[in-house]
Amino acid sequence: MEDWATICTKQKIPCSANFSLINTLGEPVKIQNWHVAGLPIDAFSVDNGIIVNNARRWPLMIDPQSQASKWIRNMEKDNRLAIIKLTDPGYLRTVEQSIPTGIPVLLDNVGEELDPALEPVLLKQFFKQGSILFIKIGESIVEYNKDFRFYILTRLRNPHYLPEVAVKVNVKPSLAGYEGKWRYD
């Protein structure tokens, strides 16, 4: 961050000397609600929460200690969070039904590979007909609700995702090596 601030200063780009995601993108009321839902109160975890909340792509969270799982489950409980696993029969049907209603989905306990059928969801490959957004999942075309959220969790401590997977998700918080905190790979 210091190097980035130095480069910005040299290029005469306005920036703060002490950059902070919390000060830039943080919303105190939302952050407090995250803490109530189980997000640890350290700045590093809050930064991760801000990134999960603001990222353009769906988060893939490396969560061997289940902190992110607890946080997401509590945070989305009132929104009827659908929890699925790739091993569940018909999990794709749950995704198809959740997208038009805006029900958030938690894909839990993934390995190092994701089902290619999820690619349109991961890449947000929606299209517009008239003023309505749609997305094609397999053979089904469903209306896309902008309130839909998709979270992906792995319990693996040190997964190695192929580039084909890594480019489809934006966030990869990890707990490996940081007791009680997330780390970015």
C-alpha positions in Angstrom: 0.0 0.0 0.0 2.9 2.3 0.8 4.4 1.7 -2.7 1.0 2.3 -4.3 0.6 5.6 -2.4 4.1 6.7 -3.4 3.4 6.0 -7.1 0.2 7.9 -6.9 1.9 10.8 -5.3 4.6 10.9 -8.0 2.0 10.8 -10.7 0.1 13.6 -8.9 -2.9 11.4 -8.3 -4.7 12.4 -5.1 -4.6 9.7 -2.5 -4.5 9.3 1.3 -1.2 8.5 2.9 -2.9 5.9 5.0 -5.3 4.1 2.8 -8.0 2.0 4.4 -10.8 0.1 2.9 -12.9 0.7 6.0 -12.6 4.5 5.6 -13.1 4.3 1.8 -15.8 1.8 1.3 -16.9 0.8 4.8 -20.4 1.5 6.0 -20.4 1.6 9.9 -24.0 0.3 10.3 -23.4 -2.6 7.8 -20.1 -3.4 9.5 -21.7 -3.5 12.9 -24.4 -5.9 11.5 -21.6 -8.1 10.1 -20.0 -8.3 13.6 -23.4 -9.2 15.1 -23.7 -12.0 12.4 -20.3 -13.4 13.4 -17.6 -11.5 11.3 -14.5 -11.1 13.5 -13.9 -7.5 14.6 -10.3 -7.2 13.5 -9.6 -4.8 10.6 -8.4 -7.5 8.3 -11.7 -9.4 8.6 -13.7 -6.2 8.0 -11.6 -5.5 4.9 -12.4 -9.0 3.7 -16.1 -8.4 4.4 -16.0 -5.1 2.4 -14.4 -6.9 -0.5 -17.0 -9.7 -0.4 -19.7 -7.1 -0.3 -18.4 -4.9 -3.1 -16.7 -7.4 -5.5 -18.1 -7.8 -9.0 -17.5 -11.5 -9.0 -18.8 -14.0 -6.5 -16.6 -14.7 -3.6 -14.7 -18.0 -3.1 -13.8 -18.2 0.5 -11.2 -20.5 1.8 -12.6 -21.3 5.2 -11.2 -24.3 7.1 -12.3 -22.9 10.5 -15.9 -22.1 9.3 -15.7 -18.4 10.3 -16.9 -17.3 6.9 -19.6 -20.0 6.9 -21.0 -18.8 10.2 -20.9 -15.2 9.1 -22.7 -15.8 5.7 -25.3 -18.2 7.3 -26.2 -15.6 10.0 -26.0 -12.6 7.7 -28.3 -14.2 5.1 -30.6 -16.2 7.5 -33.5 -13.7 7.1 -33.2 -13.9 3.3 -33.9 -17.7 3.3 -30.3 -18.6 2.4 -30.2 -21.8 0.3 -27.3 -24.0 1.2 -26.1 -26.5 -1.4 -23.2 -28.9 -2.1 -21.9 -30.1 -5.4 -22.7 -33.6 -4.2 -26.4 -32.8 -3.6 -28.7 -34.3 -6.2 -30.5 -31.4 -7.9 -28.3 -28.7 -6.5 -28.4 -26.9 -9.9 -32.2 -26.9 -9.7 -31.9 -25.0 -6.3 -29.7 -22.4 -8.1 -32.2 -22.1 -10.9 -35.0 -21.5 -8.5 -33.1 -19.1 -6.3 -31.9 -16.7 -9.1 -35.4 -15.3 -10.1 -36.5 -14.9 -6.5 -33.3 -13.3 -5.3 -32.7 -15.9 -2.7 -28.9 -16.1 -1.8 -27.1 -19.4 -2.3 -24.2 -20.8 -0.4 -22.3 -23.5 -2.3 -20.6 -25.2 0.6 -17.5 -27.4 0.9 -16.2 -27.3 -2.7 -13.0 -28.9 -3.7 -10.5 -27.6 -6.2 -12.8 -27.9 -9.1 -16.3 -26.4 -9.8 -19.0 -27.9 -12.0 -18.9 -26.3 -15.5 -22.7 -26.0 -15.3 -22.2 -23.1 -12.9 -20.1 -21.1 -15.3 -23.0 -18.8 -16.5 -23.7 -18.0 -12.8 -20.0 -17.5 -11.9 -19.4 -15.3 -14.9 -22.8 -13.5 -14.5 -23.7 -14.2 -18.1 -27.1 -12.6 -18.0 -28.7 -11.1 -21.0 -31.5 -8.5 -21.5 -34.7 -9.0 -23.3 -36.6 -5.8 -23.2 -36.1 -4.5 -19.7 -35.7 -7.9 -18.1 -32.5 -9.7 -17.3 -32.3 -13.5 -18.0 -29.6 -16.1 -17.5 -29.3 -19.5 -19.1 -28.3 -22.4 -16.8 -28.0 -25.6 -18.7 -31.2 -25.8 -20.8 -33.2 -23.5 -18.6 -33.6 -19.8 -19.1 -34.5 -18.0 -15.9 -35.2 -14.4 -15.0 -32.2 -12.8 -13.2 -33.0 -11.0 -10.0 -30.4 -8.4 -9.1 -30.8 -9.2 -5.4 -29.4 -12.7 -6.0 -26.1 -13.5 -4.2 -23.8 -16.5 -4.6 -21.2 -17.5 -2.0 -18.7 -20.3 -2.4 -16.8 -21.9 0.5 -14.1 -24.5 0.7 -12.9 -26.2 3.8 -9.5 -27.0 2.2 -6.6 -25.3 4.0 -4.4 -24.7 1.0 -6.3 -25.3 -2.2 -4.7 -24.9 -5.6 -7.2 -23.6 -8.1 -6.5 -23.8 -11.8 -6.6 -20.5 -13.6 -9.9 -21.6 -15.2 -11.5 -21.5 -11.8 -9.6 -18.5 -10.4 -10.6 -16.2 -13.1 -14.3 -16.9 -12.5 -14.2 -15.7 -8.9 -12.9 -12.5 -7.4 -12.2 -13.1 -3.8 -10.3 -15.8 -2.2 -10.0 -15.1 1.6 -8.1 -17.7 3.5 -7.5 -18.6 7.1 -4.4 -20.7 6.4 -1.7 -19.5 8.7 -3.8 -16.7 10.3 -5.6 -17.9 13.4 -9.0 -16.2 13.3 -8.3 -14.0 10.3 -8.7 -14.2 6.6 -5.7 -13.8 4.2 -5.7 -13.2 0.5 -3.8 -15.5 -1.8 
